[in-house]
Amino acid sequence: MSRIQTVFQRLQADGRKALIPFVTAGFPTPELTLPLMNALVDGGADIIELGVPFSDPMADGPTIQRASERALAQGMSLRKVLDVVRVFRVTNPDTPVVLMGYANPIEAMGQDRFVTAAHDAGVDGVLVVDYPPEECDTFAATAKAGGLDPIFLLAPTSSEQRFADVARAGRGYIYYVSLKGVTGSAKLDIGDVARRIPQIRAAVGMPVGVGFGIRDADSAQRIGAVADAVVIGSRIIEEIEHNPGAEVERVTAFMRGIRVALDALAPGKGV
């Protein structure tokens, strides 16, 4: 059982929801990536999604695009991201790390070499936006054999065939994109998410995390009431972007507020 699967099993036994924050590696500086990862854990993260900066992040809104541009301008690369994870593992052997990014850097390294290097660094899963499940059986099989959970996106427009493809290729959890559009969008339809989550769970047999549009404790709690995990990215990047010199403290405080809201959903806690 992978670290990701172990985390979800433990949380489900406790009636708690997973908190999965995203940060871009190398933003605002390469030197702050490790302290920010530790801040996420201190604030209550169960799994960390670590963004691999890319020059053309087509699924990301302006906030994460800016973060990627700044990280790339400071020399951040896939190999350096793996170096950060390796150092993180020295003091944190338990919190799963999922790399989130795009195919080009992986293809440049080579799929087999990437999977081996990522696993050796301590990565637990990988979400590659432009590896659609129906076209990446080879990569998914390589990842699984190499000890990585291949994680896939589902969206409001996903078909039953896409559900089946994800169930076949994926492992760990599903990232359900709650909105049509890019990361950081503002309008969140909780009712639509609530209707879709049971369908996805039944079809794929994995925990479902929901992201895009979650910006505060209230929206996180409402999503947590119907999903297995809450994923927050753009809002955390904004905290970092708007608080130079106090990034670690502000991210920790923001995360703790989300953690309290989610834990209030546990049995016997009340909302």
C-alpha positions as CSV (number, residue, x, y, z in Angstrom):
1,M,0.0,0.0,0.0
2,S,1.4,3.4,-1.0
3,R,1.8,6.3,1.4
4,I,-1.2,8.0,-0.4
5,Q,-3.4,5.0,0.1
6,T,-2.3,4.7,3.7
7,V,-3.3,8.4,4.4
8,F,-6.7,8.0,2.9
9,Q,-7.3,4.7,4.8
10,R,-6.4,6.4,8.1
11,L,-8.5,9.5,7.5
12,Q,-11.5,7.5,6.4
13,A,-11.3,5.4,9.6
14,D,-11.3,8.6,11.6
15,G,-14.1,10.2,9.5
16,R,-11.8,13.0,8.5
17,K,-11.2,14.6,5.1
18,A,-7.8,15.0,3.4
19,L,-6.4,18.4,2.9
20,I,-4.2,18.6,-0.2
21,P,-2.5,22.0,-0.8
22,F,-0.5,22.9,-3.9
23,V,2.6,25.0,-4.2
24,T,4.8,25.7,-7.2
25,A,8.4,24.5,-6.7
26,G,10.8,27.4,-7.0
27,F,8.2,30.0,-6.1
28,P,8.8,32.7,-4.8
29,T,12.4,31.4,-4.7
30,P,14.0,28.0,-4.9
31,E,15.3,28.5,-1.3
32,L,11.7,28.9,0.1
33,T,10.2,25.8,-1.5
34,L,11.3,23.5,1.4
35,P,10.2,25.8,4.2
36,L,6.9,26.3,2.4
37,M,6.4,22.5,2.2
38,N,7.1,22.2,5.9
39,A,4.7,25.1,6.5
40,L,1.9,23.2,4.7
41,V,2.5,20.2,6.9
42,D,2.6,22.3,10.0
43,G,-0.7,23.8,8.9
44,G,-2.4,20.4,8.5
45,A,-1.7,19.1,5.1
46,D,-2.2,15.4,4.5
47,I,-0.7,15.3,1.0
48,I,1.3,17.9,-0.8
49,E,0.9,18.6,-4.5
50,L,4.2,20.1,-5.7
51,G,4.0,21.9,-9.0
52,V,6.7,21.4,-11.5
53,P,7.0,24.7,-13.3
54,F,6.4,24.7,-17.0
55,S,6.5,27.4,-19.7
56,D,3.0,26.6,-21.1
57,P,0.8,25.5,-18.2
58,M,-2.4,25.3,-20.2
59,A,-4.7,24.2,-17.3
60,D,-3.5,26.9,-14.9
61,G,-4.9,30.3,-14.4
62,P,-2.9,33.6,-14.2
63,T,-1.8,33.1,-10.6
64,I,-0.1,29.7,-11.1
65,Q,1.2,30.9,-14.5
66,R,3.0,33.8,-12.8
67,A,4.4,31.4,-10.2
68,S,5.7,29.1,-12.9
69,E,7.3,32.0,-14.8
70,R,9.1,33.2,-11.7
71,A,10.3,29.7,-10.8
72,L,11.6,29.1,-14.3
73,A,13.3,32.4,-14.4
74,Q,15.3,31.4,-11.3
75,G,16.4,28.1,-12.8
76,M,13.9,25.7,-11.4
77,S,13.8,22.4,-13.3
78,L,12.3,18.9,-12.9
79,R,15.6,17.6,-11.6
80,K,15.8,20.4,-9.0
81,V,12.2,19.7,-7.9
82,L,13.3,16.1,-7.2
83,D,16.2,17.4,-5.2
84,V,13.8,19.4,-3.0
85,V,11.7,16.3,-2.4
86,R,14.8,14.3,-1.5
87,V,15.7,16.9,1.2
88,F,12.1,17.1,2.4
89,R,12.2,13.3,3.0
90,V,15.2,13.7,5.4
91,T,12.9,15.1,8.1
92,N,9.5,14.0,6.8
93,P,9.2,10.4,5.9
94,D,5.4,10.2,6.0
95,T,3.6,13.0,4.2
96,P,2.9,11.9,0.6
97,V,4.2,14.2,-2.2
98,V,2.5,14.3,-5.6
99,L,4.3,16.0,-8.5
100,M,1.8,18.0,-10.7
101,G,2.8,19.2,-14.1
102,Y,3.1,18.6,-17.8
103,A,4.5,15.9,-20.1
104,N,7.4,17.8,-21.8
105,P,9.9,17.7,-18.8
106,I,9.1,14.0,-18.3
107,E,9.5,13.2,-21.9
108,A,12.8,15.1,-22.0
109,M,14.1,13.0,-19.1
110,G,12.5,9.8,-20.4
111,Q,9.6,8.1,-18.7
112,D,11.5,5.2,-17.2
113,R,14.3,7.4,-15.9
114,F,11.8,9.9,-14.5
115,V,9.8,7.2,-12.6
116,T,13.0,5.8,-11.1
117,A,14.4,9.2,-10.1
118,A,11.1,10.3,-8.7
119,H,10.6,7.2,-6.6
120,D,14.2,7.3,-5.4
121,A,13.7,11.0,-4.3
122,G,10.6,10.1,-2.3
123,V,7.8,11.1,-4.6
124,D,4.6,9.1,-4.1
125,G,2.4,10.1,-7.1
126,V,2.3,12.1,-10.3
127,L,-0.4,14.0,-12.0
128,V,0.5,14.9,-15.6
129,V,-2.2,17.2,-17.0
130,D,-1.5,16.3,-20.6
131,Y,-1.2,12.6,-20.2
132,P,-4.9,11.6,-20.8
133,P,-5.7,8.2,-19.3
134,E,-6.9,6.7,-22.5
135,E,-3.5,7.4,-24.1
136,C,-1.0,6.7,-21.4
137,D,-1.3,3.0,-20.4
138,T,2.4,2.5,-20.8
139,F,3.3,5.5,-18.5
140,A,0.7,4.4,-16.0
141,A,2.0,0.9,-15.9
142,T,5.6,2.1,-15.6
143,A,4.6,4.5,-12.8
144,K,2.8,1.7,-10.9
145,A,5.6,-0.7,-11.3
146,G,8.0,1.9,-10.1
147,G,6.1,2.7,-7.0
148,L,4.3,5.9,-8.1
149,D,0.5,6.4,-8.1
150,P,-0.6,7.8,-11.4
151,I,-3.3,10.4,-10.6
152,F,-5.8,11.7,-13.2
153,L,-8.2,14.6,-13.6
154,L,-11.9,14.3,-14.1
155,A,-14.2,17.2,-14.9
156,P,-17.9,18.1,-15.1
157,T,-17.8,17.2,-18.8
158,S,-16.1,13.8,-18.3
159,S,-17.9,10.9,-19.9
160,E,-18.5,7.4,-18.5
161,Q,-15.8,6.1,-20.9
162,R,-13.3,8.6,-19.3
163,F,-14.4,7.3,-15.8
164,A,-13.6,3.7,-17.0
165,D,-10.2,4.8,-18.4
166,V,-9.3,6.6,-15.2
167,A,-10.4,3.5,-13.1
168,R,-8.1,1.4,-15.2
169,A,-5.0,3.6,-15.4
170,G,-5.2,5.5,-12.1
171,R,-4.3,4.8,-8.5
172,G,-4.2,6.8,-5.2
173,Y,-7.0,9.3,-5.7
174,I,-8.9,11.2,-8.4
175,Y,-8.6,15.0,-8.8
176,Y,-12.1,16.2,-9.7
177,V,-12.0,19.6,-11.4
178,S,-15.1,21.3,-10.0
179,L,-15.3,24.0,-12.7
180,K,-15.1,24.4,-16.4
181,G,-12.0,26.6,-16.9
182,V,-8.6,27.0,-15.4
183,T,-7.2,27.0,-11.9
184,G,-8.2,30.0,-9.7
185,S,-11.7,30.4,-11.1
186,A,-14.1,31.8,-8.6
187,K,-17.6,30.4,-9.1
188,L,-18.1,27.1,-7.3
189,D,-21.3,25.1,-7.7
190,I,-21.4,22.9,-4.6
191,G,-24.7,21.3,-5.7
192,D,-23.2,20.1,-9.0
193,V,-20.2,18.7,-7.2
194,A,-22.4,16.9,-4.7
195,R,-24.3,15.2,-7.6
196,R,-21.1,14.1,-9.4
197,I,-19.0,12.8,-6.5
198,P,-21.1,9.6,-5.9
199,Q,-21.1,8.8,-9.6
200,I,-17.3,9.1,-9.7
201,R,-16.7,7.1,-6.6
202,A,-18.9,4.3,-7.9
203,A,-17.2,4.3,-11.3
204,V,-13.5,4.5,-10.2
205,G,-13.4,3.0,-6.8
206,M,-10.9,5.6,-5.4
207,P,-11.1,8.6,-3.1
208,V,-12.1,11.8,-4.8
209,G,-10.4,15.1,-4.1
210,V,-12.0,18.3,-5.4
211,G,-10.1,21.4,-6.5
212,F,-10.4,24.6,-8.5
213,G,-12.4,27.5,-6.9
214,I,-11.8,26.6,-3.2
215,R,-10.6,29.8,-1.6
216,D,-11.5,29.9,2.1
217,A,-12.6,27.8,5.1
218,D,-16.3,28.0,4.2
219,S,-15.9,26.7,0.6
220,A,-13.4,24.1,1.8
221,Q,-15.9,22.9,4.4
222,R,-18.8,22.7,2.0
223,I,-16.7,20.7,-0.5
224,G,-15.3,18.5,2.3
225,A,-18.9,17.6,3.3
226,V,-19.3,15.8,-0.1
227,A,-15.7,14.8,-1.2
228,D,-12.9,12.8,0.3
229,A,-10.3,15.5,-0.1
230,V,-10.1,19.3,-0.7
231,V,-7.4,20.6,-3.0
232,I,-6.3,24.2,-2.8
233,G,-3.7,25.8,-5.0
234,S,-4.2,29.3,-6.4
235,R,-5.3,30.7,-3.1
236,I,-2.1,29.5,-1.4
237,I,0.0,30.9,-4.2
238,E,-1.8,34.3,-3.7
239,E,-0.9,34.2,0.0
240,I,2.8,33.7,-1.0
241,E,2.6,36.3,-3.7
242,H,1.0,39.0,-1.6
243,N,3.1,38.6,1.6
244,P,6.8,38.9,0.7
245,G,8.9,38.2,3.8
246,A,6.1,36.5,5.7
247,E,5.2,33.7,3.2
248,V,5.8,30.8,5.6
249,E,3.8,32.3,8.5
250,R,0.9,33.3,6.3
251,V,0.7,30.0,4.6
252,T,0.8,28.2,7.9
253,A,-2.0,30.3,9.3
254,F,-4.2,30.0,6.2
255,M,-3.8,26.2,6.3
256,R,-4.7,25.9,9.9
257,G,-8.0,27.7,9.2
258,I,-8.8,25.3,6.5
259,R,-7.8,22.3,8.7
260,V,-10.1,23.4,11.5
261,A,-13.0,23.8,9.1
262,L,-12.5,20.3,7.7
263,D,-12.0,18.7,11.0
264,A,-15.3,20.1,12.2
265,L,-16.9,17.7,9.7
266,A,-15.7,14.6,11.6
267,P,-18.3,12.6,13.5
268,G,-19.1,14.2,16.9
269,K,-17.4,17.5,16.0
270,G,-20.4,19.3,14.4
271,V,-20.2,22.0,11.8
